[in-house]
Amino acid sequence: MSGSALRSNDLALGVIGTLAVILLWETSVRTGLIDPAVFPSPSLAIAAATERLTARQLGENLSWSLARVFSGFALGALAGVLVGVLAGWYRRFGLVVSPLVELLRPIPPLAWIPLAIIWFGLGEPSKFFIIFLGAFFPVVTAAYQGMRSVDPMLLRAGQTMGLSGVPLLLRVAIPAAAPDLATGLRIGWGLSFGVLVAAELIAADRGLGYMIIAERNAGGSVGVIIVGILLIGALNLLTDAAIGVAIRHWVGRWHGS
């Protein structure tokens, strides 16, 4: 069976599984097994969101959240790749940077919110910083590990062809580490969405995270909260799929399909 056929089968199974869970959820609420006031069904949640939110409000919240995630992720991924590649390539730089990264990596982005407010205020930079952290650490870790695990035989082969220094890094080492870099980017993108709500806790007046928190604080509809959560998940799923296609094309230049 070809790779495209396998991917189609995987996609079909994923869709079937998702639809089955939604149907079970809807049926459980409709038959009274689940209290709709606590956990409304998808149809009730969508109806509540339609009643309480206009299309313009929903569109603004979506666009603001996407803009924040893209901005924070782009900065975090760029810094993570740069630091990770240099730390993996230059041993002394790695000895300096690696302990610091390992010290800070376990700290959840939520714990940085007070410092983010002190350093950057209540505006957009503080939100970008929290999302930046969510992307930076998985990317820098993957980039470093990828560079450290490059096969020495490949490097020696490149050297026999007259490559050294930066050309050897760009033409041999980074392509060899591309699968690890790709893994870090995918994980970093997912974590950027994961910290989105935490980032939008910082005095936000727009965004899906703000929509969820505002609805909770106002004692509003649980359905709106559920719709906001599901929208974050759906956006992550769709954008991750698009990023995955781009990454597979990039990695495939050196490692095949």
DOVO-739167 format. One line per field, with one value per atom (N, C-alpha, C): residue in three letters; chain; x, y, z. Coordinates in steps of 0.001 Angstrom, whole numbers, plus 500000, padded with zeros to 6 digits. Each point is the difference from the previous one (the first is absolute). Layout:
res (ALA; ...);
chain (A; ...);
east (X; ...);
north (Y; ...);
up (Z; ...);
//
This chain:
res (MET; MET; MET; SER; SER; SER; GLY; GLY; GLY; SER; SER; SER; ALA; ALA; ALA; LEU; LEU; LEU; ARG; ARG; ARG; SER; SER; SER; ASN; ASN; ASN; ASP; ASP; ASP; LEU; LEU; LEU; ALA; ALA; ALA; LEU; LEU; LEU; GLY; GLY; GLY; VAL; VAL; VAL; ILE; ILE; ILE; GLY; GLY; GLY; THR; THR; THR; LEU; LEU; LEU; ALA; ALA; ALA; VAL; VAL; VAL; ILE; ILE; ILE; LEU; LEU; LEU; LEU; LEU; LEU; TRP; TRP; TRP; GLU; GLU; GLU; THR; THR; THR; SER; SER; SER; VAL; VAL; VAL; ARG; ARG; ARG; THR; THR; THR; GLY; GLY; GLY; LEU; LEU; LEU; ILE; ILE; ILE; ASP; ASP; ASP; PRO; PRO; PRO; ALA; ALA; ALA; VAL; VAL; VAL; PHE; PHE; PHE; PRO; PRO; PRO; SER; SER; SER; PRO; PRO; PRO; SER; SER; SER; LEU; LEU; LEU; ALA; ALA; ALA; ILE; ILE; ILE; ALA; ALA; ALA; ALA; ALA; ALA; ALA; ALA; ALA; THR; THR; THR; GLU; GLU; GLU; ARG; ARG; ARG; LEU; LEU; LEU; THR; THR; THR; ALA; ALA; ALA; ARG; ARG; ARG; GLN; GLN; GLN; LEU; LEU; LEU; GLY; GLY; GLY; GLU; GLU; GLU; ASN; ASN; ASN; LEU; LEU; LEU; SER; SER; SER; TRP; TRP; TRP; SER; SER; SER; LEU; LEU; LEU; ALA; ALA; ALA; ARG; ARG; ARG; VAL; VAL; VAL; PHE; PHE; PHE; SER; SER; SER; GLY; GLY; GLY; PHE; PHE; PHE; ALA; ALA; ALA; LEU; LEU; LEU; GLY; GLY; GLY; ALA; ALA; ALA; LEU; LEU; LEU; ALA; ALA; ALA; GLY; GLY; GLY; VAL; VAL; VAL; LEU; LEU; LEU; VAL; VAL; VAL; GLY; GLY; GLY; VAL; VAL; VAL; LEU; LEU; LEU; ALA; ALA; ALA; GLY; GLY; GLY; TRP; TRP; TRP; TYR; TYR; TYR; ARG; ARG; ARG; ARG; ARG; ARG; PHE; PHE; PHE; GLY; GLY; GLY; LEU; LEU; LEU; VAL; VAL; VAL; VAL; VAL; VAL; SER; SER; SER; PRO; PRO; PRO; LEU; LEU; LEU; VAL; VAL; VAL; GLU; GLU; GLU; LEU; LEU; LEU; LEU; LEU; LEU; ARG; ARG; ARG; PRO; PRO; PRO; ILE; ILE; ILE; PRO; PRO; PRO; PRO; PRO; PRO; LEU; LEU; LEU; ALA; ALA; ALA; TRP; TRP; TRP; ILE; ILE; ILE; PRO; PRO; PRO; LEU; LEU; LEU; ALA; ALA; ALA; ILE; ILE; ILE; ILE; ILE; ILE; TRP; TRP; TRP; PHE; PHE; PHE; GLY; GLY; GLY; LEU; LEU; LEU; GLY; GLY; GLY; GLU; GLU; GLU; PRO; PRO; PRO; SER; SER; SER; LYS; LYS; LYS; PHE; PHE; PHE; PHE; PHE; PHE; ILE; ILE; ILE; ILE; ILE; ILE; PHE; PHE; PHE; LEU; LEU; LEU; GLY; GLY; GLY; ALA; ALA; ALA; PHE; PHE; PHE; PHE; PHE; PHE; PRO; PRO; PRO; VAL; VAL; VAL; VAL; VAL; VAL; THR; THR; THR; ALA; ALA; ALA; ALA; ALA; ALA; TYR; TYR; TYR; GLN; GLN; GLN; GLY; GLY; GLY; MET; MET; MET; ARG; ARG; ARG; SER; SER; SER; VAL; VAL; VAL; ASP; ASP; ASP; PRO; PRO; PRO; MET; MET; MET; LEU; LEU; LEU; LEU; LEU; LEU; ARG; ARG; ARG; ALA; ALA; ALA; GLY; GLY; GLY; GLN; GLN; GLN; THR; THR; THR; MET; MET; MET; GLY; GLY; GLY; LEU; LEU; LEU; SER; SER; SER; GLY; GLY; GLY; VAL; VAL; VAL; PRO; PRO; PRO; LEU; LEU; LEU; LEU; LEU; LEU; LEU; LEU; LEU; ARG; ARG; ARG; VAL; VAL; VAL; ALA; ALA; ALA; ILE; ILE; ILE; PRO; PRO; PRO; ALA; ALA; ALA; ALA; ALA; ALA; ALA; ALA; ALA; PRO; PRO; PRO; ASP; ASP; ASP; LEU; LEU; LEU; ALA; ALA; ALA; THR; THR; THR; GLY; GLY; GLY; LEU; LEU; LEU; ARG; ARG; ARG; ILE; ILE; ILE; GLY; GLY; GLY; TRP; TRP; TRP; GLY; GLY; GLY; LEU; LEU; LEU; SER; SER; SER; PHE; PHE; PHE; GLY; GLY; GLY; VAL; VAL; VAL; LEU; LEU; LEU; VAL; VAL; VAL; ALA; ALA; ALA; ALA; ALA; ALA; GLU; GLU; GLU; LEU; LEU; LEU; ILE; ILE; ILE; ALA; ALA; ALA; ALA; ALA; ALA; ASP; ASP; ASP; ARG; ARG; ARG; GLY; GLY; GLY; LEU; LEU; LEU; GLY; GLY; GLY; TYR; TYR; TYR; MET; MET; MET; ILE; ILE; ILE; ILE; ILE; ILE; ALA; ALA; ALA; GLU; GLU; GLU; ARG; ARG; ARG; ASN; ASN; ASN; ALA; ALA; ALA; GLY; GLY; GLY; GLY; GLY; GLY; SER; SER; SER; VAL; VAL; VAL; GLY; GLY; GLY; VAL; VAL; VAL; ILE; ILE; ILE; ILE; ILE; ILE; VAL; VAL; VAL; GLY; GLY; GLY; ILE; ILE; ILE; LEU; LEU; LEU; LEU; LEU; LEU; ILE; ILE; ILE; GLY; GLY; GLY; ALA; ALA; ALA; LEU; LEU; LEU; ASN; ASN; ASN; LEU; LEU; LEU; LEU; LEU; LEU; THR; THR; THR; ASP; ASP; ASP; ALA; ALA; ALA; ALA; ALA; ALA; ILE; ILE; ILE; GLY; GLY; GLY; VAL; VAL; VAL; ALA; ALA; ALA; ILE; ILE; ILE; ARG; ARG; ARG; HIS; HIS; HIS; TRP; TRP; TRP; VAL; VAL; VAL; GLY; GLY; GLY; ARG; ARG; ARG; TRP; TRP; TRP; HIS; HIS; HIS; GLY; GLY; GLY; SER; SER; SER);
chain (A; A; A; A; A; A; A; A; A; A; A; A; A; A; A; A; A; A; A; A; A; A; A; A; A; A; A; A; A; A; A; A; A; A; A; A; A; A; A; A; A; A; A; A; A; A; A; A; A; A; A; A; A; A; A; A; A; A; A; A; A; A; A; A; A; A; A; A; A; A; A; A; A; A; A; A; A; A; A; A; A; A; A; A; A; A; A; A; A; A; A; A; A; A; A; A; A; A; A; A; A; A; A; A; A; A; A; A; A; A; A; A; A; A; A; A; A; A; A; A; A; A; A; A; A; A; A; A; A; A; A; A; A; A; A; A; A; A; A; A; A; A; A; A; A; A; A; A; A; A; A; A; A; A; A; A; A; A; A; A; A; A; A; A; A; A; A; A; A; A; A; A; A; A; A; A; A; A; A; A; A; A; A; A; A; A; A; A; A; A; A; A; A; A; A; A; A; A; A; A; A; A; A; A; A; A; A; A; A; A; A; A; A; A; A; A; A; A; A; A; A; A; A; A; A; A; A; A; A; A; A; A; A; A; A; A; A; A; A; A; A; A; A; A; A; A; A; A; A; A; A; A; A; A; A; A; A; A; A; A; A; A; A; A; A; A; A; A; A; A; A; A; A; A; A; A; A; A; A; A; A; A; A; A; A; A; A; A; A; A; A; A; A; A; A; A; A; A; A; A; A; A; A; A; A; A; A; A; A; A; A; A; A; A; A; A; A; A; A; A; A; A; A; A; A; A; A; A; A; A; A; A; A; A; A; A; A; A; A; A; A; A; A; A; A; A; A; A; A; A; A; A; A; A; A; A; A; A; A; A; A; A; A; A; A; A; A; A; A; A; A; A; A; A; A; A; A; A; A; A; A; A; A; A; A; A; A; A; A; A; A; A; A; A; A; A; A; A; A; A; A; A; A; A; A; A; A; A; A; A; A; A; A; A; A; A; A; A; A; A; A; A; A; A; A; A; A; A; A; A; A; A; A; A; A; A; A; A; A; A; A; A; A; A; A; A; A; A; A; A; A; A; A; A; A; A; A; A; A; A; A; A; A; A; A; A; A; A; A; A; A; A; A; A; A; A; A; A; A; A; A; A; A; A; A; A; A; A; A; A; A; A; A; A; A; A; A; A; A; A; A; A; A; A; A; A; A; A; A; A; A; A; A; A; A; A; A; A; A; A; A; A; A; A; A; A; A; A; A; A; A; A; A; A; A; A; A; A; A; A; A; A; A; A; A; A; A; A; A; A; A; A; A; A; A; A; A; A; A; A; A; A; A; A; A; A; A; A; A; A; A; A; A; A; A; A; A; A; A; A; A; A; A; A; A; A; A; A; A; A; A; A; A; A; A; A; A; A; A; A; A; A; A; A; A; A; A; A; A; A; A; A; A; A; A; A; A; A; A; A; A; A; A; A; A; A; A; A; A; A; A; A; A; A; A; A; A; A; A; A; A; A; A; A; A; A; A; A; A; A; A; A; A; A; A; A; A; A; A; A; A; A; A; A; A; A; A; A; A; A; A; A; A; A; A; A; A; A; A; A; A; A; A; A; A; A; A; A; A; A; A; A; A; A; A; A; A; A; A; A; A; A; A; A; A; A; A; A; A; A; A; A; A; A; A; A; A; A; A; A; A; A; A; A; A; A; A; A; A; A; A; A; A; A; A; A; A; A; A; A; A; A; A; A; A; A; A; A; A; A; A; A; A; A; A; A; A; A; A; A; A; A; A; A; A; A; A; A; A; A; A);
east (500852; 499148; 500885; 499685; 500818; 499858; 500982; 499963; 498766; 499577; 498815; 498751; 499926; 498844; 499976; 501187; 500068; 499571; 500455; 499609; 498497; 499415; 498554; 499246; 500485; 499365; 500114; 501167; 500187; 499047; 499871; 499100; 498558; 499610; 498632; 499715; 500960; 499818; 499898; 500824; 499931; 498660; 499485; 498692; 498902; 500032; 498983; 500035; 501203; 500122; 499469; 500322; 499530; 498485; 499416; 498542; 499314; 500617; 499421; 499958; 501087; 500041; 498960; 499881; 499007; 498592; 499725; 498679; 499703; 500983; 499826; 499758; 500738; 499837; 498592; 499575; 498664; 498913; 500139; 498993; 499943; 501163; 500040; 499269; 500135; 499304; 498513; 499645; 498599; 499214; 500670; 499316; 500063; 500647; 500043; 501138; 500907; 501138; 500968; 500049; 500854; 499122; 500243; 499233; 500401; 499076; 500361; 500420; 499598; 500411; 501481; 500539; 501405; 500861; 499486; 500764; 499047; 499625; 499027; 500532; 499079; 500373; 500545; 500653; 500516; 498938; 498820; 498944; 499537; 499868; 499594; 501096; 501259; 501105; 500053; 499844; 500013; 498826; 498830; 498825; 500224; 500614; 500273; 501000; 501040; 500987; 499385; 499133; 499325; 499119; 499389; 499104; 500764; 501171; 500728; 501090; 500428; 501083; 499560; 500415; 499766; 501139; 499764; 501047; 501215; 499765; 501117; 500844; 499347; 500744; 500829; 499395; 500706; 501193; 499791; 501080; 501150; 499683; 501046; 500799; 499286; 500692; 500909; 499513; 500810; 501251; 499811; 501133; 501037; 499579; 500952; 500790; 499317; 500702; 501004; 499597; 500910; 501209; 499761; 501107; 500987; 499488; 500883; 500797; 499318; 500690; 501075; 499661; 500977; 501200; 499745; 501104; 500899; 499385; 500794; 500738; 499340; 500647; 501151; 499799; 501055; 501255; 499829; 501155; 500639; 499165; 500524; 500695; 499411; 500599; 501314; 500028; 501227; 501126; 499684; 501014; 500404; 499025; 500299; 500898; 499725; 500838; 501405; 500098; 501309; 500842; 499413; 500757; 500319; 499012; 500214; 501043; 499958; 500979; 501403; 500133; 501324; 500539; 499101; 500445; 500421; 499332; 500369; 501238; 500260; 501125; 501286; 499875; 501171; 499978; 500899; 499977; 500049; 500890; 500137; 498738; 499420; 498747; 498913; 499981; 499028; 500184; 501256; 500261; 499500; 499992; 499501; 498473; 499415; 498562; 499163; 500471; 499188; 499536; 500864; 499501; 498929; 500141; 499021; 498650; 500014; 498758; 499348; 500796; 499448; 499462; 500566; 499511; 498636; 499840; 498777; 498894; 500370; 499031; 498833; 500191; 498853; 499019; 500365; 499120; 498822; 498760; 498856; 499865; 499582; 499844; 499097; 499004; 499088; 500746; 501089; 500754; 500733; 500162; 500708; 499086; 498697; 499073; 500322; 500248; 500340; 501213; 501063; 501180; 499704; 499180; 499641; 499307; 499141; 499293; 500987; 500938; 500982; 500916; 500448; 500962; 499351; 498815; 499411; 498671; 499497; 498725; 498829; 498839; 498771; 499638; 500874; 499688; 500321; 500099; 500218; 501379; 501088; 501301; 500021; 499271; 499987; 499335; 498975; 499334; 500911; 500673; 500951; 501100; 500435; 501073; 499582; 498785; 499525; 499910; 499476; 499904; 501398; 500873; 501403; 500616; 499788; 500567; 499438; 498692; 499397; 500626; 500455; 500616; 501499; 500660; 501459; 500605; 499540; 500686; 499910; 498860; 500034; 500828; 500006; 500776; 501489; 500427; 501434; 500504; 499182; 500408; 500140; 499021; 500046; 501153; 500222; 501091; 501356; 500161; 501268; 500238; 498968; 500150; 500246; 499317; 500204; 501419; 500544; 501359; 501024; 499744; 500940; 499972; 498905; 499880; 500314; 500510; 500381; 501105; 499835; 500967; 501367; 501050; 501337; 500467; 499520; 500379; 499536; 498814; 499506; 500889; 500419; 500869; 501348; 500540; 501284; 499859; 498857; 499762; 499942; 499327; 499948; 501368; 500815; 501353; 500872; 499799; 500787; 499619; 498805; 499565; 500361; 500819; 500490; 499151; 499033; 499152; 500578; 499840; 500417; 499296; 499989; 499417; 498523; 499614; 498585; 499433; 500716; 499444; 499703; 500860; 499758; 498766; 499843; 498831; 498712; 499991; 498774; 499657; 501003; 499749; 499982; 500539; 500041; 499320; 500451; 499539; 498514; 499578; 498596; 499062; 500290; 499135; 499941; 501123; 499990; 499148; 499944; 499209; 498563; 499622; 498672; 498847; 500035; 498874; 499802; 501093; 499869; 499485; 500484; 499507; 498496; 499570; 498584; 499161; 500485; 499275; 499868; 501081; 499951; 499036; 499968; 499093; 498543; 499687; 498627; 499582; 500886; 499683; 499874; 500909; 499948; 498729; 499535; 498754; 498825; 499944; 498918; 500025; 501183; 500100; 499675; 500249; 499632; 498496; 499242; 498553; 499646; 500776; 499710; 500113; 500896; 500172; 499222; 499210; 499270; 499069; 499232; 499056; 500756; 501133; 500798; 500500; 500442; 500481; 498885; 498806; 498884; 499344; 500531; 499590; 500560; 501043; 500696; 499242; 498969; 499263; 499606; 499609; 499562; 498542; 499656; 498601; 499496; 500822; 499613; 500731; 499469; 500651; 499135; 500285; 499210; 500195; 501235; 500238; 499233; 500029; 499216; 498515; 499509; 498583; 499613; 500889; 499721; 499995; 501027; 500122; 498886; 499686; 498947; 498651; 499730; 498735; 499930; 501104; 500022; 499802; 500704; 499902; 498616; 499343; 498657; 498918; 500390; 499012; 499088; 500566; 499197; 499812; 499871; 499669; 501236; 499835; 501057; 500224; 498930; 500103; 501006; 500050; 500953; 501429; 500193; 501322; 500422; 499087; 500316; 500311; 499230; 500259; 501376; 500359; 501323; 501111; 499847; 501004; 500119; 498860; 500018; 500577; 499757; 500570; 501521; 500527; 501455; 500554; 499326; 500447; 499901; 498900; 499817; 501025; 500261; 501006; 501380; 500312; 501285; 500085; 498929; 499993; 500218; 499269; 500088; 501352; 500460; 501275; 501164; 499898; 501056; 500082; 498840; 500005; 500693; 499715; 500645; 501502; 500399; 501431; 500652; 499284; 500540; 500287; 499107; 500223; 501240; 500132; 501169; 501285; 499969; 501193; 500381; 499003; 500310; 500647; 499524; 500611; 501437; 500242; 501345; 500936; 499578; 500848; 500201; 498975; 500089; 501042; 500440; 501065; 501279; 500208; 501240; 499778; 498814; 499797; 498953; 499552; 498984; 498652; 498994; 498643; 499841);
north (498800; 501200; 501247; 500975; 501208; 500871; 500936; 500906; 500881; 500479; 500856; 499241; 498698; 499191; 499775; 499774; 499822; 501263; 501158; 501259; 500227; 499618; 500149; 499110; 498759; 499097; 500535; 500539; 500577; 501165; 500851; 501148; 499545; 498984; 499491; 499438; 499254; 499451; 501108; 501043; 501129; 500707; 500205; 500656; 499144; 498698; 499093; 499994; 499940; 500013; 501285; 501128; 501293; 500095; 499600; 500037; 499070; 498848; 499061; 500604; 500689; 500632; 501111; 500807; 501086; 499434; 498934; 499373; 499445; 499347; 499474; 501112; 501085; 501178; 500566; 500223; 500552; 499085; 498709; 499043; 499940; 500063; 499930; 501179; 501172; 501180; 499911; 499607; 499933; 498975; 498920; 498952; 500226; 501085; 500332; 499386; 499282; 499424; 501078; 501123; 501131; 501227; 500745; 501217; 501083; 500478; 501016; 501330; 500267; 501245; 499982; 498810; 499857; 499740; 499165; 499611; 499857; 501131; 499945; 499264; 499473; 499285; 500977; 499491; 500899; 500908; 499455; 500822; 501102; 499672; 501005; 501051; 499563; 500947; 500970; 499485; 500866; 500963; 499515; 500869; 501119; 499675; 501015; 501030; 499531; 500923; 500898; 499448; 500791; 501067; 499674; 500941; 501128; 499698; 500973; 500739; 499458; 500610; 500285; 501136; 500286; 499415; 499879; 499495; 500920; 501303; 500943; 499803; 499812; 499772; 498726; 498945; 498735; 500122; 500693; 500196; 500800; 501049; 500798; 499171; 499207; 499175; 498979; 499389; 499033; 500651; 501139; 500649; 500480; 500530; 500465; 498836; 498892; 498839; 499447; 499884; 499494; 500917; 501304; 500944; 499860; 499841; 499845; 498705; 498914; 498713; 500027; 500517; 500050; 500862; 501150; 500899; 499382; 499505; 499403; 498763; 499169; 498784; 500324; 500949; 500348; 500464; 500849; 500474; 498868; 499190; 498908; 498941; 499649; 498979; 500492; 501253; 500554; 500008; 500479; 500018; 498585; 499080; 498629; 499304; 500167; 499387; 500594; 501318; 500660; 499541; 500061; 499628; 498505; 499174; 498560; 499548; 500555; 499626; 500442; 501225; 500493; 499236; 499675; 499251; 498587; 499415; 498660; 499963; 501100; 500042; 500457; 501018; 500523; 499476; 499103; 499269; 500939; 500977; 500887; 500828; 500468; 500742; 499090; 498733; 499048; 499747; 499933; 499782; 501162; 501192; 501170; 500056; 499721; 500199; 498839; 498775; 498826; 499960; 500249; 499975; 501058; 501176; 501062; 499607; 499408; 499546; 498919; 499047; 498923; 500518; 501091; 500607; 500653; 500692; 500768; 499198; 498941; 499262; 499436; 499461; 499416; 501026; 501275; 501023; 500232; 499825; 500201; 501466; 500273; 501399; 500823; 499348; 500717; 500668; 499369; 500557; 501284; 500235; 501195; 501226; 499819; 501119; 501216; 499845; 501207; 500750; 499251; 500658; 500628; 499327; 500554; 501345; 500115; 501269; 501079; 499622; 500976; 500455; 499071; 500321; 500710; 499542; 500466; 500731; 500098; 500664; 499099; 500622; 499246; 499922; 500482; 500007; 498686; 500059; 498799; 499348; 500774; 499351; 498950; 500229; 499010; 498707; 500097; 498798; 499270; 500760; 499378; 499261; 500582; 499400; 498642; 499892; 498739; 498942; 500372; 499055; 499674; 500993; 499787; 498883; 500025; 498980; 498620; 499951; 498726; 499372; 500813; 499484; 499800; 500869; 500011; 498716; 499548; 498901; 498671; 499588; 498747; 500113; 501174; 500171; 499994; 500720; 500055; 498635; 499264; 498670; 499049; 500012; 499118; 500368; 501302; 500440; 499574; 500157; 499621; 498495; 499217; 498546; 499548; 500637; 499643; 500274; 501128; 500338; 499080; 499637; 499138; 498568; 499613; 498622; 499847; 501055; 499897; 498959; 499117; 498930; 500596; 499702; 500528; 499598; 498856; 499574; 501005; 500589; 501011; 501233; 500394; 501175; 499747; 498803; 499695; 499924; 499490; 499950; 501413; 500918; 501381; 500648; 499669; 500574; 499509; 498734; 499493; 500685; 500618; 500731; 501472; 500357; 501368; 500913; 499461; 500833; 500089; 501165; 500189; 501235; 500121; 501179; 500157; 501234; 500315; 499231; 499874; 499195; 498559; 499398; 498640; 499963; 501013; 500096; 500102; 500900; 500270; 498889; 499382; 499048; 498545; 499717; 498608; 499836; 500752; 499772; 500330; 501186; 500379; 499090; 499673; 499024; 498656; 499545; 498727; 500079; 501181; 500183; 500412; 500088; 500494; 499238; 498654; 499311; 500427; 500185; 500458; 501429; 500845; 501372; 500009; 499139; 499931; 499576; 499029; 499560; 501130; 500720; 501122; 501080; 500285; 501026; 499587; 498733; 499528; 500068; 499566; 500045; 501452; 500848; 501409; 500684; 499650; 500595; 499577; 498717; 499531; 500659; 500154; 500637; 501486; 500620; 501416; 500168; 499091; 500030; 499644; 499096; 499582; 501131; 500948; 501111; 501240; 499866; 501157; 500574; 499138; 500486; 500685; 499413; 500629; 501366; 500113; 501283; 501033; 499573; 500939; 500286; 499409; 500405; 501368; 500428; 501245; 501182; 500419; 501220; 500053; 498875; 500000; 500433; 500646; 500346; 499364; 499156; 499254; 498664; 499043; 498700; 498894; 498772; 498863; 499750; 500161; 499855; 501034; 501247; 501054; 499657; 499493; 499644; 498954; 499005; 498944; 500560; 500776; 500538; 500988; 500863; 500995; 499328; 498943; 499290; 499344; 499457; 499392; 501055; 501133; 501046; 500617; 500047; 500587; 499004; 498756; 498984; 499677; 500076; 499797; 498540; 499750; 498670; 499104; 498779; 498998; 499638; 500105; 499684; 500877; 501284; 500911; 499596; 499610; 499555; 498760; 499063; 498772; 500314; 500886; 500382; 500639; 500867; 500620; 498978; 499022; 498949; 499182; 499624; 499190; 500777; 501304; 500801; 500045; 500114; 499978; 498667; 498899; 498689; 499837; 500482; 499867; 500838; 501210; 500840; 499356; 499448; 499312; 498817; 499243; 498823; 500393; 501010; 500400; 500619; 500888; 500656; 499020; 499073; 499002; 499100; 499679; 499185; 500740; 501302; 500788; 500094; 500229; 500060; 498651; 498915; 498670; 499731; 500445; 499826; 500764; 501244; 500807; 499379; 499483; 499408; 498712; 499176; 498766; 500297; 501072; 500399; 500445; 500753; 500502; 498853; 499136; 498878; 499019; 499828; 499061; 500358; 501262; 500393; 499238; 499617; 499305; 498563; 499705; 498681; 499177; 500416; 499254; 500152; 499217; 500123; 499319);
up (500000; 500000; 500000; 499174; 499885; 501235; 500125; 501144; 500006; 498818; 499941; 500410; 499602; 500387; 501510; 500582; 501445; 500733; 499499; 500641; 499871; 498855; 499816; 500981; 500172; 500959; 501423; 500351; 501333; 500222; 498966; 500107; 500169; 499235; 500087; 501394; 500553; 501343; 501044; 499824; 500929; 499949; 498802; 499844; 500606; 499725; 500541; 501522; 500573; 501454; 500618; 499373; 500512; 499931; 498869; 499850; 500998; 500274; 500960; 501401; 500390; 501321; 500090; 498946; 499998; 500099; 499262; 500049; 501384; 500608; 501351; 500998; 499865; 500872; 499850; 498779; 499740; 500554; 499764; 500462; 501521; 500643; 501464; 500637; 499395; 500529; 499705; 498783; 499600; 500819; 500402; 500763; 501509; 500437; 501414; 500779; 499339; 500711; 500476; 499297; 500366; 500168; 501072; 500267; 498996; 499158; 499006; 500607; 501265; 500643; 500356; 500191; 500360; 498774; 499104; 498815; 498821; 499395; 498902; 498786; 499203; 498783; 498961; 498957; 498961; 499401; 499733; 499398; 500952; 501286; 500984; 500196; 499996; 500160; 498833; 498785; 498816; 500035; 500425; 500093; 501012; 501142; 501012; 499492; 499294; 499463; 498932; 499179; 498967; 500618; 501128; 500678; 500676; 500554; 500809; 499228; 498854; 499244; 498575; 499476; 498589; 499162; 498717; 499108; 500025; 500124; 500048; 501255; 501152; 501239; 499917; 499479; 499882; 499043; 498874; 499046; 500589; 500765; 500636; 501001; 500805; 500985; 499321; 498930; 499260; 499414; 499354; 499324; 501006; 501129; 501000; 500590; 500278; 500555; 498996; 498746; 498979; 499838; 500005; 499852; 501154; 501208; 501158; 499926; 499635; 499929; 498921; 498813; 498919; 500383; 500605; 500358; 501064; 501084; 501066; 499551; 499183; 499516; 499061; 499099; 499048; 500729; 501001; 500762; 500797; 500657; 500815; 499172; 498841; 499142; 499408; 499563; 499439; 501027; 501212; 501054; 500400; 500063; 500385; 498999; 498715; 498966; 500055; 500097; 500014; 501189; 501199; 501202; 499995; 499638; 500014; 498999; 498798; 498973; 500410; 500473; 500403; 501204; 500957; 501180; 499634; 499013; 499574; 499123; 499298; 499063; 500674; 500866; 500705; 501439; 500293; 501267; 501214; 499978; 501163; 500222; 498905; 500135; 500584; 499569; 500528; 501478; 500449; 501419; 500853; 499430; 500727; 499979; 498850; 499814; 500532; 499796; 500330; 501456; 501002; 501388; 500262; 499385; 500191; 499416; 498805; 499379; 500848; 500489; 500816; 501326; 500508; 501240; 499801; 498870; 499771; 499316; 499288; 499191; 500798; 501216; 500713; 500554; 500007; 500574; 499058; 500465; 499105; 499603; 498754; 499567; 500910; 500626; 500889; 501150; 500461; 501116; 499621; 498690; 499543; 499883; 500196; 499783; 500866; 501326; 500784; 499462; 499631; 499446; 498643; 499193; 498693; 500158; 501006; 500238; 500453; 500883; 500489; 498871; 499181; 498937; 498811; 499594; 498744; 500161; 501229; 500195; 499640; 499821; 499747; 498522; 499127; 498570; 499323; 498677; 499206; 500225; 500233; 500181; 501107; 501094; 501078; 499554; 499179; 499478; 499023; 499128; 499065; 500775; 501119; 500782; 500556; 500525; 500552; 498902; 498839; 498882; 499470; 499984; 499624; 500833; 501301; 500884; 499674; 499690; 499657; 498770; 499053; 498777; 500155; 500741; 500024; 500545; 501145; 500683; 499253; 499470; 499215; 498723; 499377; 498770; 500298; 501007; 500304; 500453; 500755; 500447; 498815; 499097; 498832; 499077; 499813; 499124; 500571; 501293; 500636; 499888; 500328; 499925; 498559; 499055; 498603; 499540; 500391; 499603; 500672; 501245; 500708; 499475; 499342; 499531; 498507; 499364; 498586; 499848; 499036; 499772; 499628; 500762; 499659; 498604; 499523; 498654; 498951; 500220; 499064; 500016; 501188; 500104; 499327; 500210; 499364; 498483; 499540; 498557; 499425; 500732; 499550; 499981; 501000; 500060; 498842; 499616; 498864; 498695; 499981; 498804; 500084; 501001; 500099; 500854; 500727; 500839; 501404; 500602; 501381; 500544; 501328; 500619; 499700; 499683; 499756; 498806; 498858; 498899; 500405; 500825; 500474; 500898; 500807; 500876; 499181; 499013; 499256; 499009; 499413; 498913; 500444; 501184; 500457; 501369; 500997; 501369; 500170; 499557; 500174; 499213; 498724; 499328; 500715; 500582; 500730; 501252; 500614; 501223; 499709; 498728; 499621; 500645; 500105; 500655; 501454; 500735; 501388; 500055; 499096; 499945; 499712; 499078; 499650; 501198; 500762; 501192; 501008; 500224; 500934; 499565; 498695; 499501; 500186; 499728; 500167; 501472; 500892; 501432; 500469; 499532; 500385; 499549; 498790; 499510; 500873; 500366; 500858; 501366; 500582; 501310; 499933; 498854; 499856; 500146; 499403; 500199; 501438; 500597; 501363; 501008; 499766; 500941; 499567; 498923; 499497; 501056; 500667; 501013; 501125; 500424; 501053; 499560; 498739; 499498; 499972; 499639; 499897; 501345; 501059; 501343; 500359; 499280; 500346; 499394; 500677; 499640; 498530; 499424; 498604; 499907; 498896; 499756; 498704; 499397; 498803; 500013; 499244; 499892; 500571; 499578; 500453; 501494; 500479; 501429; 500795; 499524; 500657; 499994; 498885; 499884; 501043; 500190; 500974; 501422; 500331; 501356; 500302; 499029; 500210; 500225; 499262; 500168; 501374; 500450; 501336; 501087; 499887; 501020; 500056; 498853; 499953; 500393; 500299; 500334; 498832; 498803; 498792; 499652; 498716; 499513; 499958; 500527; 499882; 498534; 499212; 498582; 499280; 500329; 499370; 500372; 501260; 500438; 499223; 499835; 499265; 498542; 499389; 498605; 499880; 500954; 499967; 500104; 500898; 500161; 498724; 499426; 498780; 498818; 499952; 498920; 500084; 501214; 500162; 499510; 500391; 499547; 498491; 499411; 498552; 499229; 500472; 499347; 500074; 501167; 500141; 499047; 499886; 499122; 498546; 499539; 498597; 499674; 500857; 499730; 500149; 500945; 500159; 498771; 499425; 498781; 498862; 499875; 498945; 500227; 501246; 500319; 499747; 500321; 499777; 498535; 499118; 498563; 499559; 500470; 499633; 500528; 501224; 500594; 499278; 499646; 499273; 498652; 499351; 498722; 500213; 501080; 500291; 500360; 500932; 500418; 498848; 499167; 498883; 498978; 499980; 499067; 500276; 501264; 500361; 500448; 500530; 500609; 499270; 498842; 499286; 500658; 499528; 500516; 501345);
//
